[in-house]
Amino acid sequence: MILERELYKSIGATRAIAKSLRVYFVTIISGLIKPRLQLVTSFSRGLPELIDSKNCSNCKKCELICPTNCLSIEEKSDQLESFILDVSACIFCGLCSDVCSPKVLTLTDHRPLASHGESLWKIDLMKRE
């Protein structure tokens, strides 16, 4: 019984290693085939940016779909008051712009930002437009 359990653990570990190696080699080979710039931009889609806050429908789909909860939307009497993006939590996946139906939230060419102060990690996108 113990021997079978160890055998199944070994098989599971071997499969996991084989899967990791397959993904690694596919990534390496696709990196050699594709241009290098295209490979880098495929992992990070850019910084979310609010284009027009007046046309926002306040549906909060972008806030709900965010896997890291980096978006925080505050409204007052059906008007956007603040649209805060926590850059330290954002993984730049672009799901927020994909679900935005009036397309007021898009992605820019900016990449992850560097900062020495924690206060600069939270950006109010309402003030940037």
Beta strands, then each sheet from edge to edge (+ up, - down):
strand 1: 48-50
strand 2: 71-76
strand 3: 79-86
strand 4: 105-107
strand 5: 122-124
sheet 1: 1+ 4-
sheet 2: 2+ 3- 5+
end
